[in-house]
Structures are given as C-alpha cells and as structure tokens.
Amino acid sequence: MAGKVMRLTMVLTAAGAATLLAGCSSLWPGKSGPAPAEAPAPAAPAAPEPPPGLPARVVAAQETLKTMVALQDRLSRVSAPLLINNADLCRTQARNLLGFTAQNRYSYPGEYSDAATAVLGYGERLQISSVLAGSGAARVGLRKGDSLIAVEDKALHGGPDAEAQAAEVLGPLVGNRAALNLTISRDGLPQTLNVPVTRACAIRIQLGNADNINSYADGQRVAITRGMMHFAQSDEAIAYVLARDIAHNVLGHAGAMRQNSTQGSMIDNLVRAKPDTSLLIGGGGIKPVPQELDAAADTLAIYMLARAGYNIDRAKPFWQRLSSQYPATVLNGYTASHPAIAVRMAALERAVTDVKAKLAAKKPLAP
C-alpha cells in the first residue's frame, strides 16, 4: 500500500479556508431526565455478494471495506450535530461547509481500489459517498451515489488526481459564497443543484482501524478506533468520545503539549486499511494529558453534547465504566492517555450542573 491511507472521509481544503465534510441533524430537546431512545440508522442498501471463486484476499479486501465504510458512515452521522451545533464554540476552527463527502476508486489504495469498484460501484469520477442530514447538501436533495460533474460551470474531472483537482476548484468557492451550483449525474442524467453552505466545526472525524480502546486528536482531526466504537456500543456513548476529542482540538491541547505530530502520525497510521499495530505498543509515544487540560476538555464537551441534543447525564457513568474496565495499566488504551480520573469526574459533575442551571434559566449554553 506504499503508505497511502484509506481516505474514508474526503476533506477538500484550499489555503485552510474551507472544507466539504459537514452536516447537521435535528436537535433533541435538552432534558435532565431520560433521553429519547436512539433512532435506528437508516438501512443501507445491501452490498453485492462477491461472486464465487474469487481469491481469498480479494474477498477479504471487500469485507474489510464494507466494515470500514459502515463504521465511518456511523461516525459521520453521530458527529454531525456536534460539528454543526457548536460552530460558534469552535471559534477559529469553524468554516463554511457543503455537507457531503466524495470519493472515487483511487481514494482507496492497492487491492482496495478494486474492492471499491466491486462493493461501492466507484469508478474514475468522484461520487457522493455520504450526505449528512440537515446540511445544505441534504436539504437540496443531494444523494449518495451522485457523480460530480461540475461546480459553477467549472468541470470536475475524474482519475487519480480527482480529489486534489476538486479541492482546488471547490475550496475557494465554499469559503466565499452562500451557495454553489453543483452539477451532478444521477441515473445517467445531468442536473444542477444550488447547494447552500453550512457553518460548522471544520474538524475531520475518522475511523481508526484497530481494536485498542482509544481515540486520538491532532488539532485538526479526531480518530476513534474500531475497538472504542465496539466498547461504546451506542451512538450516544460514541458522541461522548467524539465530543471530548473535538474539545481537545478546539482548545489546542495537542499543540500545547507539542503532540500534534505524534498524534497526527498515529491517526495517519490507523486510518489505513492495514495499520501497523506495532506502533500501538506502549501507547505509541503519546504522553498522558495533564489533568487541567483534561478537565477543560470534559467541561467543553458537556456543553457541546447538550447543544447537540445528546443526554449529558450518562456521560460520567460511561467514562467511569471505561476507566474501570480499561485502567491506565492498559498502555495503548484511553485511560493511559487520560489518567486523571478523579479530576475528570469532578469536572463532568460541575459541567452537568452548570448546563442544567443555564437551561433552567434559559441562558445561552456557553462555558
């Protein structure tokens, strides 16, 4: 794979001005009682079964791709309200976004390129790979599977450099306009959609393809491992993890600890289809977060969760369960990087109390 990462979420930028990945969803009303039951995710179309007689490695690549795409789609859905409803709290990291991701077969390395064609139907041209509910793209009816033809009459070409070329065209436009005319092909027929931009936190949410119970933030991205997603189980618990790492990024903690490069290298590794798991040994050189930084991230995360409509009462029990089952002695686990459990739990309690008081007083939810 020559070190090329599997880019399950394409983020197109131009001079740091704009990104495409964004979305929003309807809010749950903030309540101190039990949260509403999670709505089941919409059923994705069944992927075609591999034809009989394919080599085992080809079948394995297709199955790996199916799993990773499904998990990444779930992350996009869970993160959407966090990114959209907290744009003002993200301050300098808020951008104008269109609300979709797009890929072609070249977004996947080596044997996974063929798997992307077989499983996802990807070819030379960029296709919409996900549309986040509530985004400008969703509101005008952009769909998964639509092919990108042009934007503002500027052609978007296919091939190995399609992502980079699209970034050059789309990035400056997204940063400067309220809406873009996007020409797509659907069922072989062209049509043009006027896609409004959406203000959101420009933080990239990615799947870490490993089974350790952890997540990582490098200042611009968040990667949550497959193992953490399996441990969390519910969308709500996954949101607790994402909110903390989004908060760490917003507060600049990786930079303050001079760990942007270390965290970034870990994320680069983990988003590959076949990461080098030896880099996880001993925590991969990632230093424990000081307790004052962790407490600040917990506080901001509670506000972000409440504003996104997630139930904040169950956040503390989730983190207690995680630290109990995977203590700091698990060197490549979450608690090893965030060992100040007592300080964190106190910060969570204070933040929940403060949020509930502000909700009762109808005051703005800002720390």
N, C-alpha and C positions, 0 to 999 in steps of 0.2 A: 504493500500500500504506500510505500515511499513517504511515510509520514503525513500523508494527506488526510485531513479529518473528514469524518462524515458530517456534512452540514445539514442537520435535520431542521434547523431554522435559519433561513437566509435573512440576514440583516444587511440591507444596502445602505451605504452612507456616502456622503460627499463632503469632504472637509469637516467631518464631525457635525454636519448641520442637520441631518435628517436620517431617519430610519423608516423602514416599511413595516416592521413587525409591531402590531398593536391591536387593541381591541377593547371592548368593554361589554359588560353584561348588566342586566337589571340588578338593582340592589335588593338585598334582604333588609327589612326594617331592623334598625338596631334595637335589640331586646336583651334584657338581662335574664330572661327565662330560657327554656329550651329552644334551640334553634330549629327552624323548619328542617324536615328531612331533606337530604340531598336529592335533587332530581337526577334520575339516571342519565348518563351521557347518551346522546343520540346514537343509535346503532349505525356503525359504519358499514358501507357495502362490503359484502363478503369478498375477500381476496380470492382470486382464482387458485384452485389447487394445482400444484406443479404436475405436469404430465408425467406418466410413469416412465421409468427408465433413465431419468436424469441422474447425473453423478451426485454422490452424496454431498460433496462440497457445494454444489450448486443449490441443492435443496436446503442445505444448512444456511447458506447466504440469504436465500429467500425468506426462510423462517426468522432469521435474525432481523432482517429488515422489517418484516411485518411487526415484530415485537417492538422494535425501537420506534417505529412510526406511530404505533398505537400509544406508547407511553409519552412520546413527545406531544402528540395531539392532546393528551390529558393535561400535560403541563401547561400548554397554551391556554386551554380552557380555564384551568384553575387560576392561572396568573393574570388573566385578562382584567378582572375587576380591580386587582391590586395595582396594576400598572396605570389603568385609566383613572380610577377614582382618587389617586394620590399624586396626580401630576404636579399640583402646587407644592406638595411636601417634597417632591424630588428636585425641586429648585433648578439648579443648573443642568440637571440630567433629564429634564423634560423637553420633549421635541414634538414636532408635528409628524404624525404617522398616518399611513393609509389603512392599515389593519389587515394585511394579508402576508403570507409567505409564498415564495415561488421558487421552483426548482426544475431542473431537467436531469437527464440521466447522468450528466457529468458532475452533478452535485455529490455523487457517490463514487468512492474510489474502487479501482480494480474490479473484482468479481461482483461487487455490489452495484456497479453500473448496469450490468446485465440483469441483476435482480430487480433494480428499479424499473427497468423496462417490462420485465415479466410480471411483477407484483403490482406496480403502481401505474403502468402504462406510460411511463415517461419516455420521451424521445429527445430530439435535438432542441426543440423550442421550450422555453420556460412555461411551466404550467402552475396554476394556483395550487399550492399544496395544503393551505389552511386559510380559513377566514374566521376571524374572531367575532363572536356575537356582540352586537351593539356598535361595532366600529363603522366608520364611513363606508367601507367596502361592503360590509354586511347589509347596511341599510339600503344600498342601491342594487343589491342582488348579485354581487359577485359570488361565484361558486367554485368550490374545489373541482379541479379538472379543467377550468377555463384556460385557454392558451393566451399568452400575452403577445400581442401583435405590434402595438404602438402606443405611445403616450404623447398627447398634444401633437399628433401627426409626425412624431419622430419615431422611426421604425426601431423595434427591439428585435435583434437578431438572435438566432439560436447558436448551438455549438458549445465547445468547451469554455469559451470566454463570455457566455451569455450573462452570467451573474455580474461580472465586472462591468460589462457594457451597460447593462440595465442600471447599475449603481451610478454610473457617470451621468446617465440621462435623467433618472428619477430623483436622485438626491437633491440637487439644487432646486428643482421644481417643488418638491414637497415642502421644503423649508420656506418658500416664498409665496405660496398660493393657498387659498382656502379650499380649492377643489381641483382635481385633474381630470381631463378627458382621457379615459383609458380604453383603447380598442382591443377587444378580445375576440377569440374564435370559440364558439360554443356549438357543438354538434355540426362542425364544418361551416357554420355561418358566422360572418363578422358582425359585431355590434359594438357600439360605443357607450360607455357608462361614465357619467360625471361623478367621480368618487370624492366625497368630502374628506379633508384631513381630520385627524383626531389628535388632540393633545394628550400625551401620555408620558410616563417614565420610559426613557429610551434605554432600558436595561434588558439585555438578551437573556432569555431563560432557556437552558439547555439540559438535555438528559446526559447524565454521567453513566456510561455503560459498564458499571461494576457493581458488585454485590456488597461492598462495605457500606455501613450505615453512616452516611456523611453527606455534606453539601459544601459548596465552595463558592467564594465571591472574590473577584479580582478587581473590583472598582467599576467595571462595565458589564460584567456578565455574572450570572448565577448558574451553577450546575448542581443538580440534585441527583444523587446516584439512584440507580435501579433498586439497590438494596434499601435505601431510605424510603423510596416510594412504597415498596412492599411492606416495610415496617409501619409506615404511617397508615396505610390502607385507605382511609377516607380522603376525599378531596379537601375537607376541612383541615385535617392534620397536615396534608401536603402544603396547604396555604400557610400554616404556621411556620413551616420551614422556609418557604419562599419569602415570606414577609420579613423574617429576621435577616436573611441574606440581602434582600433588596435594601433593608435599612442599613446594613453594614456598608453597602455601596454608596448610598446616599450620604452617609456620614463620613465617608472617606477613610474607613478604618484600615483597609488593606494598604493604602498609601501611608497612613500614619505609622503602621507597623513595618513599612518597607517590604511588604509581601506581595505587591502587585504581580511581580514577575513569577514568584513561586506559585502563587495561586493560579495565575494565568497558564503556566506550564502544566499544572495539574489538570486544569479544565481542558486544555488542548489535547492532552493525552486521553482523558476519559470520554470525550465525545467521539472518539474513533470507534469503529465497529469492533475492533480488536485492540483494546488498550493494553499497554504494558503494565500489568498488575504488580510487577516488582517495584514500581515507583510508589506504591501504596505502603510498602513496608516501613514501619516506624513512623507513619504519618506523612511521608514524602517531604520531610524538611519544613513542614508548616508549623509555625510557632503557636503556642496557646494564646488566645486572645486575652488581654488584660481585663480584669473584672469591670473596670469602669466603662470600657468600650462595649463589653457585652451587655451591661445594664442599660446603656444608652440605646443599643440596638433593640433590646427587648421592649423598651418603652415606646420607641417609634413604631415598632412592628405592631404593637397592640392598637395604636391609633390607625395604622394602615389597614389592619384587619377589620376594625369596626367600620371604617369608611367604605370598605369593600363589601360589607354585609356579612362577613363571617362572624360566627359566635366566638366571643373572646373568653367566655367562662371556662372553656375546656382547654385553653392554651397551656395553662400551668400544669394540669394533670398530664397532658401529653408529654411535656418536657420532663416531668418527674418520672414518668414511665420509661422514657428513653434513657435517662441517666441511670436508672436502676438496673435496666436490662443490659445496657452497654456502657459501663462505667469508664472512667478515664484510663483504666489499665488496658482497654482495647485501643491500641496505639493508632490504628487507622480509622477510628470511629469518631463520631461527632463530639462526644463528651471530652475526649482527649484534647480537642482544639478549643473547647469551651468549658473548662473545668470549674468555674466559679458558680457552682450550682446554687448555693445559699443566697448569694448576692443576686443572681438572676431571678430566683423565685420571689425574692422581696421586691425586685423591680417590676416583675409581672403583676404582683398584687397591687402595688401602688398605681400602676398604669391602668389596670382594670377599674379600680376605684375612681380614678380621675375621669376616665372616659364615661363611666356611668353617671357621674355627677354632672358632667357637661351635657350629656344627653338629656338628663332630667331638667336642667336649667335652660335647655335649648341654646346652648352656646356652641360656637364652632369647634369642631374636633381637630384641634391642633395642640401639640405638646408645648 
